[in-house]
């Protein structure tokens, strides 16, 4: 039964990879159907699908960070973990 489920439905990892690549390469009909059913059963991936265009536009409109800024950001992130 688990293999049938894995065959019919994407994992969250695969679903987010596809959602992130939609603007670079079109999905086949089968991929669209499998992704649709995955999102029906997985609210976090549905949320990611809605936010993905916003996230993409944010990263397209930001400038690259300087090394000092990147190091400072890493320190702050590690401190908050």
Long-range contacts (C-beta under 8 A, 24 or more apart in sequence): 8-34, 8-37, 9-34, 9-37, 9-38, 9-41, 10-34, 10-35, 10-38, 12-38, 12-42, 12-44, 12-45, 15-39, 15-42, 15-45, 16-45, 16-48, 19-45, 19-48, 19-49, 19-52, 20-52, 20-56, 22-52, 23-56
